[in-house]
Amino acid sequence: MANCVLSFNKDVSLIEEATDQVVVQSPFGRNNSSYHNLTVEQVSPGFLAVMSILAAKGATEEDLSNLVLQTDGVSQLPNFYYYLQKFTNLGLICHTVLDDGLPLAIRIPLSPADNLELLEAAIDQKFMLSRFAYCHQDRGQLILESPLSQAKIILTNWKGAALIAELAKPQSASEISSQLSGISAESIQLFFSLLLSANMLDKTPEGDKSQEVESDTLAQWEFHDLLFHARSRRGRHNNSVGKTFRFLGQIEQPPIVKPKMSDDIIELYRPDIERLKAEDCPFTRVLEERKSVRHYHDEPITDRQLGEFLYRSARVKRIFTTNSGELTNRPYPNGGSRYELELYVVVNTCDRIPSGLYHYDPQDHQLCRLKAQSHHIAPLLEEAYLATGKASRPQILIILAARFPRVAWVYESIAYSLILKGVGCLQQTMYLVATAMNLAPCAIGCGNADLFATAVGTDYYAESSVGEFILGSQPSP
Ligand SMILES: Cc1cc2nc3c(=O)[nH]c(=O)nc-3n(C[C@H](O)[C@H](O)[C@H](O)COP(=O)(O)O)c2cc1C
């Protein structure tokens, strides 16, 4: 026999304020602005019993309404349905589909929403798993999630996983039950209801054409982009967001400035910042004249220009100490002053600097030459050249690599999105400095992080490329 049991989310707390007044505390306090506790007034004995059952092992809606009917009489039923609806919309109610008395799947809301009611899936209607739904293991449980959903589903045994596999193509509950032994059609239908009301099923009308594909807006979202968007913003999840320092005391944070990567060093030119403050191009002229330039003068950029460019864009200006360790100031803004971005300079042609791959030391303002093989460097330059539509071979390619743990050590949920925002801040600063210096700048949209990690010899997961910028001498007008 199949049925669906309702229970409170395990993080809901009930506080009895008076004999007929109970405060239901929502678990969504920290991250949801729509959070509020619900005070239930004039609680009847039957409804008090209902709340106790919801807070314990739960019961079907029919059993709960029967309890109110028998204890309080028919007059209390509207009250019961009113609060059940409220609890559901506040994301406090979990739905467990039982198959033969055992849990098959549990739907747990991740935030309050007004679309958490259980929808009915007709036994002969065809469904397919949404292309945004995915399974992963979390703390020993198999979880089904989707960036389209305000809830997650725990698949409690092999049956749920088998049904998900069947849903790779459009099928109805009755069709699957005829192929899969051990699960009743009724259980499959309830399982479908659970998935349907978690936005994890794609209804496939006549001709098996997916609704998701039919929506122009959704069709333009790729799975990974939508998941990243949903999980790096507040809203449809209940994960911790922001500065949580979750590895404090467990893992050492990487140093504020990356130690020198070689002792083959080139001292770079340092411009006179005080003189530039007085004499440099006016800000609005720089802003208005900034543009991407993909062609260069025959005379390449010089060592002095490269030195000035790096000094004005990316040097360490100051190191200071805070509760969470040492931090730095640099010319470009950066989330939490973590300054995780490392600059790797691929010199193709530059006056008085030999071609090769260098790491920029922003504290000592030096280039440290790396022992990279030319067959690793050439493809990096080639990819940047292709990204400009083969405009010109870049004179200088600056690869921005992130030391990921610098950010993830402090920030939860938003670490990678902060890093990408940081790339934008640095790229704009580079654009403006290059314009003020009459150099040719251009950001590059995508590079190869594996190629970078191989060329530089970094651990892909500890530090790999997240942005690129090309630079050269300004062509004659
Ligand atoms: C994040 C980002 C990625 C970019 N990627 C490329 C690229 O791969 N190739 C390219 O030629 N230009 C690239 N550009 C430059 C843009 O095409 C350019 O900024 C845009 O066309 C506006 O022109 P403007 O910079 O001259 O104002 C990129 C710019 C940004 C900000």
The ligand as an SDF file (V2000), in Angstrom:
LIG
                    3D

 31 33  0  0  0  0  0  0  0  0999 V2000
   34.6660   39.5450  -19.4930 C   0  0  0  0  0  0  0  0  0  0  0  0
   35.0570   39.9810  -20.8710 C   0  0  0  0  0  0  0  0  0  0  0  0
   35.4360   39.0410  -21.8020 C   0  0  0  0  0  0  0  0  0  0  0  0
   35.8670   39.4170  -23.0690 C   0  0  0  0  0  0  0  0  0  0  0  0
   36.2930   38.4700  -23.9400 N   0  0  0  0  0  0  0  0  0  0  0  0
   36.8060   38.8360  -25.1360 C   0  0  0  0  0  0  0  0  0  0  0  0
   37.3770   37.8600  -26.0060 C   0  0  0  0  0  0  0  0  0  0  0  0
   37.4500   36.6700  -25.6940 O   0  0  0  0  0  0  0  0  0  0  0  0
   37.8490   38.2620  -27.2020 N   0  0  0  0  0  0  0  0  0  0  0  0
   37.8170   39.5720  -27.5780 C   0  0  0  0  0  0  0  0  0  0  0  0
   38.2920   39.8880  -28.6870 O   0  0  0  0  0  0  0  0  0  0  0  0
   37.2720   40.5200  -26.7660 N   0  0  0  0  0  0  0  0  0  0  0  0
   36.7980   40.1900  -25.5560 C   0  0  0  0  0  0  0  0  0  0  0  0
   36.2930   41.1290  -24.6980 N   0  0  0  0  0  0  0  0  0  0  0  0
   36.2400   42.5320  -25.1030 C   0  0  0  0  0  0  0  0  0  0  0  0
   34.8040   42.8830  -25.4770 C   0  0  0  0  0  0  0  0  0  0  0  0
   34.5220   42.3480  -26.7470 O   0  0  0  0  0  0  0  0  0  0  0  0
   34.6490   44.4060  -25.4900 C   0  0  0  0  0  0  0  0  0  0  0  0
   34.8470   44.8870  -24.1750 O   0  0  0  0  0  0  0  0  0  0  0  0
   33.2610   44.8230  -25.9580 C   0  0  0  0  0  0  0  0  0  0  0  0
   33.0920   44.5070  -27.3190 O   0  0  0  0  0  0  0  0  0  0  0  0
   33.0590   46.3210  -25.7870 C   0  0  0  0  0  0  0  0  0  0  0  0
   34.0280   47.0210  -26.5150 O   0  0  0  0  0  0  0  0  0  0  0  0
   35.0660   48.0220  -25.8260 P   0  0  0  0  0  0  0  0  0  0  0  0
   35.8290   47.2660  -24.7790 O   0  0  0  0  0  0  0  0  0  0  0  0
   35.9660   48.4630  -26.9320 O   0  0  0  0  0  0  0  0  0  0  0  0
   34.2840   49.1200  -25.2170 O   0  0  0  0  0  0  0  0  0  0  0  0
   35.8660   40.7910  -23.4310 C   0  0  0  0  0  0  0  0  0  0  0  0
   35.4690   41.7460  -22.4960 C   0  0  0  0  0  0  0  0  0  0  0  0
   35.0930   41.3430  -21.2260 C   0  0  0  0  0  0  0  0  0  0  0  0
   34.7260   42.3990  -20.1910 C   0  0  0  0  0  0  0  0  0  0  0  0
  1  2  1  0
  2  3  1  0
  2 30  2  0
  3  4  2  0
  4  5  1  0
  4 28  1  0
  5  6  2  0
  6  7  1  0
  6 13  1  0
  7  8  2  0
  7  9  1  0
  9 10  1  0
 10 11  2  0
 10 12  1  0
 12 13  2  0
 13 14  1  0
 14 15  1  0
 14 28  1  0
 15 16  1  0
 16 17  1  0
 16 18  1  0
 18 19  1  0
 18 20  1  0
 20 21  1  0
 20 22  1  0
 22 23  1  0
 23 24  1  0
 24 25  2  0
 24 26  1  0
 24 27  1  0
 28 29  2  0
 29 30  1  0
 30 31  1  0
M  END
$$$$
